[in-house]
């Protein structure tokens, strides 16, 4: 789930929870209060509300007063009225002339009637009353048997001979106590914490913790420390940022490491160039000094000195050419003219050049082409010839057998053009096989100084093969043979 969607859902849920808490809290209080009000109808209602509750009863009284007044004196009718107001915890008292009779209660006695008469004398003389739907009801309150009562009096005639008294017990309002409020509020808070807590935990886990990790990462990078790792299993935006940071850290470390290696290689390159050029220059200088000082005191000796100087000059020129080619290959500025080359034709041309190169050097070359006719490979033929010549030239420097033998095989393997070159020279230690393709690397520095060369032949070969998306490798048994092979894809 994306962080944006997660935040939206979190906000919506928290909003719903907030509204729910408000509604539950408000509705809970209202429901509780109304429930208590229903239980104590009279205590929590005003006189007007009480009248509205019994308005139907009063309407029946008016109807009977108008159309059947004789029923008003019937006890069964009074009992029916009393039954209707029992739901309000009330009862009825009928006054006929000066006689009082109660309906709907078993506790009525003379003390009640005296209270009604006293209430009438005290309150009604002040013309207390409530008007409802064209009717006027007198009201009052009194205390009887240590209980408070609310009274509605309905007069049937001006002579005050027949009266109906509706009496309701007043109960204490069912208000919520402070303790109940605290319990209700605490419950709602706990409910909110239970629901909102996990949401806050999710936000902290998915946002706060990763941001702290990123902040620590930035501080470490600012200090120059790149030896740490950032990991994130989240697939949201924060996880993507963390992985980008880790990629940036890795690439930055790789770049710095590469720069340090290049600087170290540059220093080593200057050191090797200085060393490799100093040796022939020193030799040339010595021979020229010998000629100037008259050491070469006859034409034959002078000619010998000049031949040595010329050979050293050729070696220096070849070394500079190799260095220049390697530099361009290393910088990616050496052009490659690739084309689909027929390998059978390439093999024949290569053999002609190799025979000329090895003529007079006492080396037996055994070559074989195992590739069917018509097999073509996308490559720069001149560069691949340069690779083969460099490998063979390197082999010639380390021949120690009386019979010098070099075998060359062309073959095809799984869509690759494969070349194998094997000699019977001094061989190479196993721990040095991977290093021989490094520039200026010498398995035997003292021997290599005598054999000459730039020390770049195999390094150039590797660069050319890699530019063809190929692989070059070596295998050897010390004192017996060395085989260098490379392969490049057909396309």
N, C-alpha and C positions, 0 to 999 in steps of 0.2 A: 504494500500500500504506500502510495506517495505521501510525502510529508505534508503537502498542501491539502490533500484529501483528509489526512489524519487530523490536521488542525481544524479544518472546517467541521468535521464530525465532532471533534472535541468541543468546539464552541457551541454547536447546535445542541449537543447533549447537556452541556452545562447550562445553557439557556433554558432548555426544557426542564431541567432539574430545579433551577431557580424559580421558574414560574410554578412548577408543581409544588415546591415547598410553600410558596406564598399562598397558592390556592388551598393546599391542604391545611395550612396553619389557619387561614381565614375561615374556610368552610368548617374546619373542626371546631373552632371557637363558636361560630354561628350556630352550627348544629347542636353543640352542647348547650348553648344558651337557650335555643329554641326548645330543646327537649325539656330543660328545666322550666321554661316558661309555660309549656303545655301542662306540666305537672302542677304548676302553681298559677293557674290561669288568672285568678283574680289578683294575686299579689304582684304579678308582673304586667298586668294590663291596666290601662286607665279606665275610668268610669265609662267614657265614650266607647272604648273597645268592648267593655262588658255588655253595654247596651246593644252594640252591633251583633254580638254573639247570640243574644237572646231575642233579636228582633222578630224572628219567625214566631216565637212563642207569643210575643206581644201582639203581632198581627192576628194570630188566632183569637186572642182575647178580644180584640176590637171587633173581629168578625162576629163572634158569639154575642158580644155586647149589643151589636146592632140588629142581628137577625134572630138570635135565640137567647135572650138575656136570662131566661130561666135556668140555662145550663151553668151559669156562673155560680149558682148556689148549690150545684150538684157536687157531692164529694168525689164521685168517680171522675168527673171532669178535672177537679183540682189534683187528683192523684196522677192523672195523665200529664198535666203540666209539670208536676213535680218530677216525674220520670224523665221528662225532656231536659230538665236543668241539672240532673244528677251528674251528667258528664262534666259539668263545671264545678263539681263538689258543692252543689247548692241544694237548697230545699225551699219549699213554698209555705208561707203563712197567709191564711185567709182571715180577714176581719169582716165580720157581718154584724153591723150595728156596733156593739161594744164587746162582742165575743170573738176571741182569737182561736184558731185551730191550725196546727202545723201538719204538713203533708211532706213525705219524703225523708223524715228523720225520726228517730226513736228517742231523741234526747230533749225534745221540746218540753218546757214547763212554764210556770208562771213567771219565773225570772226572765225568761226570754221575752215574753209578752210585755213585761214592764220595760225592758230595754227598748223594745220597738216603740212603745208609747213615749218613752223619754226621748228617744232619738227623734221621734216625730215632733214633739214639742220644742226640742232644742234646735233642730236643723231645718225643718221644713218651714218654720215660721220665717226663716230668712230667704225663703223662695229658692232654695238650691234645686237644681234640676238639669236635665239634659234633654234636648230636642232631637228627635230622630224620626225622619219620614212623616212629619206632620204630627207626631205624638210628643207629649211632654211627660217625662218620667222624673219623679223626685228621687234624689239620691242621698245617701248618708253612710256613716260608719259608726260602729259601736263595738264595745268589748263585752263578751259574755263568756263566762267560765275560763277566763284568762286567755281567750282567743279573740283575734280581731276578725270582724265581719264587715262585708260590704253589702249595702242595702239598696235595692231598687223598689220604689213604691209606685204602683199603678192605681190611679183613682178612677172609679167608674161613674161617679156622679158628684155633683157639687155639694151634696149634703154630707159627703164623707161617711156614708153608711156602709158601703161595700168597698173594700180595698184588698188588693193582692200585693204581698210583700215577697220579693225575690231576695233570698238571703244566700250569700256566698262567703265561704271561709277564706280569709286572706292568709296565704302562706308566704314564707320568706322566699325571696327571689333566689333562683339557683345560680348564683354567680360563680364563676371559676375562681378558686382560691389562688393565692400566690404560689403555694406549693404545687398545685396542679399545673399552673402556667409554667413553672420551672421544669416540671417533669415533661410536659408536652414540648417545650422549647428544646430541652436536652435531647429528647428522642428525635426531633427533626434534625438537630445538628449531627447526631450520630448517623442518621440515615444519609444525610448529605455527605458526611465524611466517608462512609462506606462506598458510596457511588462515585464521588469526585476523587477520592484518594487514588484509586487505580488509574484514573485519567491523568492526574498529576504525575504519577509514577511513570506512565508511558511517555509523557512529555519530557520528563527529566532524563529518562533512559535514552530517548531517541534524539533529543536536541541538546540539553545542557551538558551531558557527559561527553558526547562527540565534540561539541564546541570547545570544551576544556582541553580535550585531546589535541584538537587543531591548534589551540593557543600554545600549548606546550611544544608542539611540533614547530610552530613558527619561531618560538624562542630558541629552540635548539638550532634551527637553521641560521638564525641571526648570530648565534655564537660560533658558527662554522662547523657544528657537529652534524654529520650526515650519517653516522653509524647507528641508526635506529630504524624501526619498522612501524608502519601504520597499517592496521588491519580493521576491516569492517565487514560484517556479514549482512548489514542492512542494504536493501535495494532501493531505499528512498533517496531524496536529494542530498541529505547529509552524508549518507554512505557513498554516493557518487563523488562528492567533494573530497572525502577522505581518501578514496582510491586515486583521485586526481592528484592530491597532495603527495601520496606515496609514489606515484609515477613520476611526479616532478622531482621528488627527493632522489629517486633512483637515477633518473636521467642527469640530474645535477651532479650527483656523486660520480656517475659514469663519465661525465664530461670533464670534471676536475681530475679524476684518475687518469683519463686519457691525456689531458694536458700535461700532467706530471710525467706520464710515460713518454710523451713526445719530447718533453724538455730533456728527460734523461737520455732518450735515444739521440736527440740532437747533440748533446754533449759527447756521447759515445761515438757518434758519427764523425764529429770533428776530430776526436782523438784518433779514431781508426784511419781517417783520411790522412791526418798528419803523419801517422806512423807508416802507412803504406806508401805515401809519396816520398817520405824522407829517405827510405831505404834506397830506391833507385836513384834519387837525386844525389845522395851521398856517394853512391857508386859512380855515377856519371862525373861528379865533381872530382873524384879521386883519379879517374882515368884521364880526364882533361888536364889535371895538375901534373900527372906523370908525363904527358906529352909536352907540356910547357917546360917542365924541369929537365927534359932530355932523358928521362928514364927509358922512354921508347926511342932508342938511338939508332934504329934501323927501320927501313920501310915496312918490313914484314911485321914488326912489333907495333908500329903505328897503325897499320891496317887492322891488326887484331884488336887494338884498343878502340878504334873507331867502330868496328863491328859490335863490340860490347855496348858502346854508347848508343848505337843505333837500336840494338835490341831492347835496351832499357827504355829508350824513348818510345818505342812501339808499345811496350808493356804499360808505360805511363799513359799513353794515349788511349789504350784499350780500357785501362782503369777509369779514366775520366769519362769515356763513353758509357761504360757500365753505370757509373755514378749518376750521370746525367739521365740515362734511361730509367734507372730506378727511381730517381726523384720525380720524374714525370709520371711514372706509374703510381707512385705513392700519392701524388697529388691528384690523380685522375685526369691528367692533361695529355696523356699519350693516346693518340687516335688509334682506333682499331678498325680495320677494313674487313669486316666479316662478309663471307659469302658461302654459298653451298659448294663445298670442295669435294671432288671425287677422290676418295681415299686411295684407290688403286693408282691413280695418276700421281697423287701426292707422295705415295710410297716410292715410286720410281724416281721422281725428282729428288727426294730426300736421300736416296741411296747414292745417286751421282755426287751430290755435294759431300756426303760423309766419306765416300771413298777418296775424294780429293783432299779432304781435311785430314784423313788418317794416313794418307800415303807417306811412306818413309818413316813412320813412327813405330813400326814393329808391332802393330796391333792387329789381331785377327778379328774381323767383324762378321758375326753370324746373324743374318736378318731373315725375318719371315713375316709375310702378310697373310693373316688368316681371315681376312674380311672379303666377302663375296663382291664381285664386280657390280658396279652401279650404286654402291653404298656411299651416300654423301653426308657430309657433316657441315653445319653452320659454324665457320671459324675463320680466323685470320691466319692464313697458311704460313706467312712469313714469321709471325710471332710464334707459332707452334714449332716451326723449324728452329727458331732461336732457343726454345725450351729444350729441344732434343740435343742441340749442339752444346748448350750450357751443361747439361747433365753428363754428356760424354766427355767434355773437356774437364769437368770436375773428376770424373773417373780416371782419366789419364794421369792426373797428378798423384794418384795414390796406388799405382800399380807396382807391386813388389815381387811378382812372380816372373820366372824366366820366360814363360809363354803368356803373353798378355792377350786376354780374351774378353770381348764385349759382345753380348747378344742383344738383339733388338727385335721386338715382336709387336706387330699391330694386330688387334683383335676387336671384336664387338661383343658387348655384354649388356643385355637388357636396355637397349637403346642408347648405350654409351659407347663412344670411341675410346678404346683403351690402348695405351702405349706402355710397354715394359722394357726397361733398359737394365741389364745386369752385367756386372764385371766380376773378375776374380782377384780384386785388389785386397787391401789390408783389412777391409771391413770396418764397421763402426759399432761402438758399444751401444747396447739397447737403451740406456738412459740418455743417449745423445741423439737418437733418431729424430725426435721432434724438433730439436734445436738446429739441425743442419740447414733448415730453410730460413733461419734468422739472418739478417744482414750482418756481415763481418764475423759470423761465428766460425771458429776454427776448432776442429776436434784435436788437432795437434799444432799449436801455434808455431813452434820452432820448425816443424817440417814444412808448414804452409809458407813460411817466409822464403824458404829455399825454392819451393815449387812455383812461387809467384802467384799472380792472379789478384783480382780485386776483392775477393771474398763476397761478391754480390751475385755470382752466377745462379746459385740455387734460390736466392731471395727473389731475383728477377723472374725465374721460372715459376715460382709460386704466385707472384703477382699476376703474371700472364694467364695462368690456369684459372685463378679465381675470377679474373675478368671474363672468362668463358663459362662461369658458373660451374667450374669443375673442381676436382680434388686431386691433390698430389701427396704422395706418401712414400716412406722408405722402409725397407726391411734389410736386415743384415745379420751375418754371423761373423764375429770378430776373427780375423785372420784367414777367412775363406772367401766370402763374397758379399756384395752389396747390390740390392735391387731397388731402383727408384721407378715408380710407376705413376701415371696420371690418367685421369679419365675426364672427358667432357661430354655433355649431352649432345645427341645428334642434332637437336634443334634448340 
